[in-house]
Amino acid sequence: MTPSEQSQHALSLCQLAPVIPVLVIENIAHAIPLAQALVAGGLPVLEVTLRTDCALDAIAAMSGVDGAVVGAGTVLNAGHMEAAKTAGARFAVSPGATPAVIDAARVHDMPLLPGAQTCSEVMTLLEQGYTVQKFFPAESIGGANALKSIGGPLPQVTFCPTGGISLARAPDYLALPNVACVGGSWIAPKTAMLEGDWGAITELAKAASALPR
């Protein structure tokens, strides 16, 4: 799968809903009910970050939930890419982009959403064929205004901004012509998961899935 094909696939996923939940799962028992709650709320594309010991097991479990399209986030190296693929991840997200990560995406035929934050980084990825990129950490590096400015000279790149975005901030990004969707962790708060309040998470997902774009 070429970078261009990876970006086409990533764009098709971004178009399924205005928000991709960014999930940190610390208890494997939470994986399936969390995925079910999010899908029920209208958010089928789920990014499970590789930040916890049970993340790969969570990807495997959640991949069996009807309607869920599960990918791996915080993919930092070739080992992460291979493990994510083996676990059943259908896409990969990285906070940045290195030659090793990009090569691993090609080797394992994995759609990659690579991260960038400067015009030089965006241009470097664009030269390789990545027309869909992650803008991270969005709120810390200028937010929607920065992404709007990048869209001036680089309108051919579409972004999924992630990092510090809330329900209140999301519409500012989604209104931009160079944004396909946003990534957000607010939809699955740790407290709700610890309490097993899956209904609350479904309601948060419904509010996110109803955001205009």
C-alpha positions in Angstrom: 0.0 0.0 0.0 1.6 3.3 -1.1 1.5 6.4 1.0 -1.1 7.8 -1.4 -3.3 4.7 -1.0 -2.8 4.9 2.7 -4.1 8.5 2.7 -7.1 7.6 0.6 -8.0 4.9 3.1 -7.4 7.3 6.1 -9.6 9.9 4.5 -12.4 7.3 4.0 -12.2 6.6 7.8 -12.1 10.2 8.7 -15.3 10.8 6.7 -17.3 8.2 8.7 -17.7 10.5 11.7 -16.6 14.0 12.8 -14.6 12.7 15.7 -12.2 9.8 16.2 -12.1 8.9 19.9 -8.5 8.6 21.2 -8.6 5.9 23.9 -6.3 5.0 26.7 -7.4 1.6 28.0 -5.9 0.5 31.3 -8.3 -2.4 32.1 -9.0 -5.0 29.4 -12.4 -5.5 30.9 -13.4 -2.1 29.6 -12.5 -2.7 26.0 -15.6 -4.4 24.6 -18.2 -2.3 26.5 -16.3 0.9 25.6 -16.3 0.0 21.9 -20.0 -0.9 22.0 -20.9 2.4 23.8 -18.9 4.5 21.2 -20.4 2.7 18.2 -23.9 3.0 19.7 -23.2 6.8 19.9 -22.3 7.1 16.3 -18.5 6.9 16.5 -17.3 3.7 14.7 -13.6 4.6 14.1 -11.6 4.1 17.3 -8.0 4.8 18.1 -6.5 2.7 20.9 -3.2 4.3 22.0 -0.3 1.9 22.6 0.4 3.5 26.0 -0.8 0.7 28.3 0.1 -2.9 28.9 -3.3 -4.2 27.7 -3.6 -1.9 24.6 -2.9 -4.7 22.0 -5.3 -7.0 23.8 -7.9 -4.3 23.7 -7.4 -3.8 20.0 -8.0 -7.5 19.4 -11.1 -7.5 21.6 -12.6 -4.4 20.2 -12.1 -5.5 16.7 -14.7 -8.1 17.2 -17.4 -5.5 18.1 -19.9 -5.1 15.3 -19.5 -1.8 13.5 -16.2 -0.9 15.1 -13.1 0.1 13.0 -10.2 -0.2 15.4 -6.8 1.3 14.9 -3.6 1.8 16.9 -2.4 5.1 18.1 1.0 6.3 19.5 2.7 4.0 16.9 6.4 5.1 17.4 8.4 2.4 15.7 8.4 -0.7 13.4 7.8 -3.0 16.4 4.6 -1.1 17.3 3.4 -1.3 13.7 4.0 -5.1 13.5 2.3 -5.7 16.8 -0.7 -3.5 16.0 -1.1 -5.4 12.7 -1.0 -8.7 14.4 -3.5 -7.6 17.0 -6.0 -6.7 14.2 -5.6 -3.0 13.9 -7.0 -1.6 10.7 -5.0 1.6 10.7 -2.1 3.3 12.5 -1.7 6.8 13.9 1.6 8.3 14.9 2.3 11.6 16.7 5.1 12.2 14.1 6.7 10.5 11.2 10.1 8.8 10.9 11.5 6.8 8.0 11.2 3.6 10.1 7.5 4.1 10.9 6.7 5.0 7.3 8.6 2.0 5.9 6.9 -0.3 8.4 3.5 1.0 7.3 4.4 -0.1 3.7 5.8 -3.4 4.8 2.8 -4.3 6.9 0.3 -2.8 4.4 -1.1 -0.6 7.1 -2.9 2.7 6.4 -0.9 5.3 8.4 -2.0 8.7 9.6 1.4 10.4 10.2 1.7 13.4 12.5 3.1 16.8 11.5 3.0 20.3 13.1 5.2 22.5 10.9 5.0 23.5 7.2 8.3 21.7 6.6 7.0 18.5 8.2 3.7 18.7 6.2 5.6 19.3 3.0 8.0 16.4 3.6 5.1 14.0 4.1 3.3 15.4 1.1 6.4 14.8 -1.1 6.1 11.1 -0.1 2.4 11.0 -1.0 0.7 11.6 2.4 -2.1 13.9 1.6 -3.9 13.2 4.9 -2.0 13.9 8.1 -2.5 14.3 11.8 -1.9 17.8 13.2 -0.5 17.2 16.7 -0.6 18.5 19.4 -3.2 20.8 18.0 -4.2 23.1 20.8 -0.6 23.5 22.0 0.7 24.7 18.6 -1.8 27.3 17.7 -5.1 25.5 17.4 -7.5 26.0 14.6 -6.0 29.4 13.6 -2.6 27.7 13.0 -4.2 25.0 10.9 -6.2 27.6 8.9 -2.9 29.4 8.1 -1.2 26.2 7.0 -4.1 25.6 4.7 -3.3 28.7 2.7 -0.1 27.5 1.1 -0.8 23.8 1.4 -4.5 23.4 0.5 -3.9 19.9 -0.9 -3.3 18.4 2.6 -6.2 17.3 4.7 -5.8 17.0 8.5 -7.1 15.2 11.6 -6.1 17.6 14.4 -5.6 16.0 17.8 -4.4 17.1 21.2 -6.3 19.1 23.7 -9.5 19.4 21.6 -12.8 19.5 23.5 -16.4 19.4 22.4 -16.5 23.2 22.6 -13.3 23.6 20.5 -14.0 20.9 17.9 -16.4 23.1 15.7 -13.6 25.6 15.1 -11.5 22.9 13.5 -14.4 21.1 11.7 -15.4 24.4 10.0 -12.0 24.5 8.2 -11.9 23.2 4.6 -8.6 21.3 5.3 -10.0 19.3 8.3 -11.8 15.9 7.7 -12.4 15.1 11.4 -10.8 15.6 14.8 -9.4 13.3 17.4 -10.5 13.6 21.0 -10.1 11.9 24.3 -13.0 13.8 26.0 -15.5 11.2 24.8 -14.2 8.5 27.0 -13.3 10.1 30.4 -11.4 7.9 32.8 -14.0 8.4 35.6 -16.8 7.1 33.4 -14.7 4.0 32.4 -13.8 3.3 36.0 -17.4 3.5 37.1 -18.6 1.5 34.1 -20.9 4.3 33.1 -21.1 3.2 29.4 -24.4 5.1 29.0 -22.6 8.4 29.7 -20.0 7.6 27.2 -22.7 6.8 24.6 -24.2 10.2 25.2 -20.9 11.9 24.8 -20.4 10.0 21.6 -23.8 11.1 20.3 -23.0 14.8 21.0 -19.7 14.4 19.1 -21.2 12.5 16.2 -23.7 15.3 15.8 -21.1 18.0 15.3 -21.5 19.8 12.0 -18.7 19.8 9.4 
